[in-house]
């Protein structure tokens, strides 16, 4: 009886593993990722993120041009490193898509992203993001003073809690 249960569990696990590694489904997922031009989207995001990082960096106003240049170079290196790491995700996206989406969904996604409308949507994503980014930046500027107040209130509460606690008795020397 126990052997039958064990075999049933192992068979179920093996079937699940096969579904995840279905070569045809994985190839279809790769086609979807290619049709989505995911690598080009990451490259476009990199350019925008670098620009935003430079704009939002806390470069002191009295920094010399050389210091500003070095800060921009540093931020560029940080962004390059971050994006190189993020590109590793693209290499895994096909497995993720094959695991998450059904074959029918993958076929529909491939058909859409390969269509003129899908290609137009992908081509216009940078334009859409260019409209969204100023909104995000404004939201961040609006939130900063509010977050500062919340942080100060929290720190004051922590100090008050510590002050209200009785002091620990000094350790006795022997």
N, C-alpha and C positions, 0 to 999 in steps of 0.2 A: 504494500500500500504506500509506504513512504517513498519507495523507489519510483512509483508511478507519479507521485506528486512532484518529486525532484525532476524527473524527465519532462513533465509538463511545464514546470517553471523554466527549465533550461531551454526548451523548445520555444517558449514565449519570448524569452530574452534573445535568443538567436534570431527569431523572426523580426523582432524590433530592431536589432542591430542591422539586419539585412535591409530593412526599410530605410534606415538612415543612410546606408551606404549604397543605395541603388544607383549604379553607374549612369543609367539613362536619366534618372531624376537629377543627379548631380550635374550632368552635362547640360541639362535644361536650365538648371539654376545658374550655371556659368554663362549661358547665353543671355539670361535675364540681366545679370550683372554687367555683361558687355554691352547689351542694348541700352542699359541705364547710363553708360559711360561713367561709372562710379569713380574710376581713376581720374578722369578729367574734372569731375565735381570736386574731388579732394584737392586737386591742384588749384582750382579756382578759389576754393575756400581758403587755401593757404595764403594766396595773395591778399584776399580780403582780411584775413585774420592778422597778417603782418601789418597791414595798413592800420587796422584798429589798434593793435598793440602799440605801435609807434605813437598814434594819436592819444591814446589813453595812458601812456607811460608817465610816471611821475618824474619827468625830467625837470630838475630845478630850473626856474626861469633865468637864473644867473649862470647857468652852465655855459661853458665856452663852446664854440662850434665843434672843436675837437671832442669834447666830452659828449656832446649830443650825438656826434657821428658814432662814437664808440658805443653809446647806449643803444642806438639804432642797430648797429652790427650785432650787439649782444642779443637784442630781442629777436633779430632775424635768425640767429643761431638757435635760440630757444624754440622758435616756431618751426624751423627746419627739423630739429630733433623731434618735436612733438608730432609733426606731420609724417615724418618717416616712420615713427612708431604707429601712428594711426593707419598708415598704408598697409601695415601688417594685418589690419582688420579686414581689408578688402580681400586679401588672400584667403580669408576664412569665411567670407560672406556666402560663397556658394554652398558650403556645408550647412551654414545657418539657414539659408533660404530653403535648401532641400529638406531640412529637418522641420521647418516651420510651415511651409506652404505645401499644399497638395499639388500634384502634377497639373491638374486643371487650372489652379490659380497661377502656377508658373507659366503655363502656356498663354493664359490671358495677359499676364504681365509682359511676357515677351512680345506678344502681338501688339499690345498698346505701345510699349516703348520703341518698337520697330516701326510703328506707323508714323505718318507725317505729323499727326497731332501729338503723339508721344515725343517725337524728336523736337517738335516746336516747344513743348513744355520744358523739356530738358535744356534746350537752348536759351529759354527765357528765365530759367532759375536764377542765374546771376543777377538779372535785372530785378527780379522779385526780391532777392536778398538785399540788393542795394537799397530798395525801398524800406525793407524791414530793419536793417542795421541802424539807421538813425533813430528809429523808434526805440530799439533796444538800448542804444547809448543814452537817449533821453530818459528812459526808464531808470537806468543805472544812476544817472545824475540826480534824478528825483529821489531815488531810494537812499542814496548815501547819507544825507543828513538825518533821515529817519532811522536808518540803521545805527548811526552814530549815537543818537539819543537812546535807542534801545540798549546798545552796548554799555553806555554809561550808566543807565538805570540798573542793568544786570550787575555790573561791577560794584555799584553802590550797595545793592542787596547782598552780594557776597560779603563785602566788608562789614555790613551791619550784622550779618549772621555770625561772622567770625568774632566780632566784638561782643556779641551777646552770649557767646559760649564761655563757660567758666574756664579760667586758665588751668592748665594741667598742673598737678602738684609736682614740685621739683623732686627729682630722684634723690633718694637718700644715699649718702656715702657710707661705706662701711669700713 
